[in-house]
């Protein structure tokens, strides 16, 4: 069962500039992390139960770099929280096997590609 929006990802060209903007907007510091395997660096802010994640490609290759090049900056991913990815996939009759680790050890699974809704839809398993 989906419980809330876990995180929203924005692709950005200049992470430091974007951090400054959202730091002022939310009046909080960002948690900065890298995902070398995904060729990105990130900064995230908490808004209630939801995380806003700024994502900058570190290479001209990779999914995020391609999204930035073709669509420009903006929202590219919406992730829904669930207590069990497997149970949610079964309940929704979705067949997808690619689970991976995201930021902060999040277990995630994409359920719809960007071409389908203009943003990638994803599940994130929350700690019970």
Order of alpha helices (4+ residues) and beta strands (2+ residues): beta-alpha-beta-beta-beta-alpha-beta-alpha-beta-beta-alpha-beta
